[in-house]
Each structure stands twice: as C-alpha cells, then as structure tokens.
Amino acid sequence: MSDQDVLRPAPKGLGAAATAFGMEHVDAVFALLRAVWPIPRFGKTALVTRYDDVREAFLSDDAFAVPYAAKLDVIMGGQPFFLGMGDTPQYRLDTAAMRQVVRREDVTPRLTSAFASRAEALVAQADGRIEVVADLSRRVTFEVLCDYFGVTDPPGQDLKVITTRLFEFQFADPGNDPALRREVDAMAPLLRNHIDGLMAARRHGGVEIDDVLGRALKRGAAGEPGFSDDQIHSALIGFLVGGVPQPPMVAPQALEQLLRRPAALASAQAAARADDDASLAGHVFEALRFDPLAPALMRTTVKDHQIAAGTARATVIKAGTTLLVSFRSAMMDPRRIPSPKVFNPRRLPHEYLHFGYALHTCFGIHINQAVLPLMLKPLLQRQGLRRAPGAEGRLTKRGAFADRLWVEYEA
Ligand code: HEM
C-alpha cells in the first residue's frame, strides 16, 4: 500500500456535496445559532453552541457520557480502554498508570527534538517543494510517535493505513458504513495480534528499551496495578488509533489557515526564524481555531440534565439524546473569545478547546502542544514559502481528513 491508500476514496454524490457545502458555511450557521437558538434540538439530537454551554456539557460527564465504548470494543476485542469509560475508579487507575509511562518529561527534549529534526530533514530533502499532509506531517508523526510507543509496522502492513481506518471507524463514521466495517473487522485483529507479538518478543528478547512499551512491561513484571497484559495492550492500541492519525489532520489545516492570511503568515515566519517556539505555537493554535479537528464531539445523555440553568436559554436535555458539543463554535463565541474573527496569536490558554475539556481532555495534549508547531517550523523558516500553483496548492480534504496540500519554498 502506498501513502495514497492511507485515506479511503473521497466520498461522492449528493450527500458528500451537501456535507462539503455545510462545512464551508458551518461558522456562519453556528454564529446564527449562538445568537438566536443556542441549544437547538431535533428529535433525539441536540447541539450546544455557546462557549459556556460547551464547557458545561464536557464538565457534566455524569449526564453526558462518551459514546465510544461500543466501537472501542470492536477495535480492542472487548478489552476496555479509558477513552470509553465514565469517571470510575478504573478510569482513574488506568490513566494514572499510563501517565507513569507516557511522561511529561519525555516531551522536551526527547519528542521535541525528534519531531524537529525529522521535519527539518524532510523539508531539506524535498528540495523546494513538499506535500504537507502525507510527506511531512504524517511521516514525521508516525515515525516519531510509533518509535516512542515501541510499536512497529505489522509485517507486510502499514500502521498508517490500519490506524487511520480504525480512527475513521471510531470517530468519523456516524452512518456506520458497512464497507469500512469490513476493513475494520480484518484490521483490528491483525493489529491486536501484532501488539501481542511485540509484547512477547520484548519479553523473550531480554533487551530493555526505554519506550512506552518497555516501561509498561517492566512495571507489569513488577506487579504494579494498571499494567496487566490486557491493559498495556489496549492502551497501546488506544494511543495508536486515538492519537497518531490526528496531527497529520490538524497541522496542515493550521498551515492552510496561515497561507490564507499573509500578515499572520509573516508573523508566524518571524517567530519561527527567531526560534521563538512559544510565539510560533501561539500562531499555530490560533490558526487552527479557524479550522479545528472537528465541528463537535459527541456525547450520549444518560440522565436528564438542564444546560444553562437560570438563564433564558436553559434547556433540559433528556436521557437518550445524542448531544453534539461544538467546541468549534465555542472557540468563535464572542461572549468569551474577544474579537473571535480576528487572528490573535496572543490569546489566553482557556480560549482554546482543541483538545477537548474536563474528564476526557486529550491524553496527548502536552505532546501535541509542543510538537505540532515544530512540524511546521522548518517550512516557516524557509524563504519564499508559498502555495504550489493551481489546485494542488490549496488544502483538500477527504471526509474528516486533511488530504493534500503542496507548498513551495526556496531550497
Ligand atoms: C494534534 C492532534 C490531536 C488532537 C487535536 C486531539 C484531540 C483530542 C480530543 C478533542 C480529545 C477528547 C475527546 C472527547 O472528549 O470526546 C482527545 C482525547 C484523547 N486523546 Fe487526543 N488529540 C490529538 C493527538 C493525540 C495523541 C498524539 C495522543 C497519544 C497519546 C492522543 C491520545 C488521546 C487519548 C488517549 C484521549 C482520551 C483521553 C481520555 O479519555 O481521558 N491524542 N484528543
């Protein structure tokens, strides 16, 4: 399989055209809803659009539960992973265990220097013209993070394809496409067997490697809770499927937004050239606010809950309702985000919800905050960064995924 096969063929037909049209205008629709109908309900589905209500929905995890467990079961073969859990003792134990082996102190310099040097090498080799999604962001992310987790490609297979398909099934398949399910039914057991094989090989190889798998096996051998074989196995698959496909979605989206704004691009380039990584990150995450990971995250209402109690918009969301929590809309809400249409690389941290909020806040948030800007930094440092001529110089998407963006620069 080539990198071309990582994403499934672009959806076609009237439905796909309507979705693409809707996404083009989604910010205008959200703005209208925030003003006149901030908590719309259609049958068994409801949507929260204002910043305060989005935060309330994420905080109210006793009423609005993550809907991920059923599909995670398909991927994991029934072994629970904390992304699918409520706030239970098991959730607390599993996340605390995994924080012992995915450590804050790994971010700098271990991961930052690996991301920075791989990205720089690829930009240098590409000689003045590069495709930002597959040839830069996806390559760097998979190479560095898979090495950090301690997971290789299954023999004759490509982890990029497997994890991206499983990610699509888990997070971007609301219609439950049967063709995707057939692929998942083949790929998920293959990935599980491969991880089992890696764990067995490490155990019998006798070599201690300081990566996430090596650390977890060591703690498991010492009998520490949270590190049974099943827990290590499902955490690794969860990180691979839930985490690694995303940086290649959002890094190109941020660059596309910078390319649309010459003054913001020039200012991001100045930060990159001055090695001011904090300012560079400010530019990248602000750019991403204009095209974040998704329009909303989904929750299942498990008990009646009144959102925005005591206000004119107070609305009871009934048990059984699917709640769409629009973090995209929240990040454009002028009630909390000053001048939201203005590009401002010096916003406050709470104005961003790129990585979710409250209980299920992204487990990889510290990694992402540090490494995403570094993937784009070598491009922004080059002179003459511009879109490639024609259509290939504008970011295209396939379904939920960034697909292609060619840029040129002085080699
Ligand atoms: C830049 C890329 C990424 C973005 C934008 C992102 C975004 C998110 C978001 C929005 C959530 C919350 C989901 C929800 O509440 O429904 C989440 C959760 C999660 N993310 Fe990320 N993520 C990224 C990369 C990663 C990476 C690299 C990892 C690898 C460690 C990772 C691991 C996780 C895990 C394990 C959860 C579940 C946390 C929990 O249930 O407590 N993510 N991510």
Residues whose N, C-alpha, C, O or C-beta is under 5 A from the ligand:
A	BS01	HEM	F82 L83 F239 G242 G243 V244 Q246 P247 V250 L293 L297 H354 F355 G356 L359 H360 T361 C362 F363 G364 N368
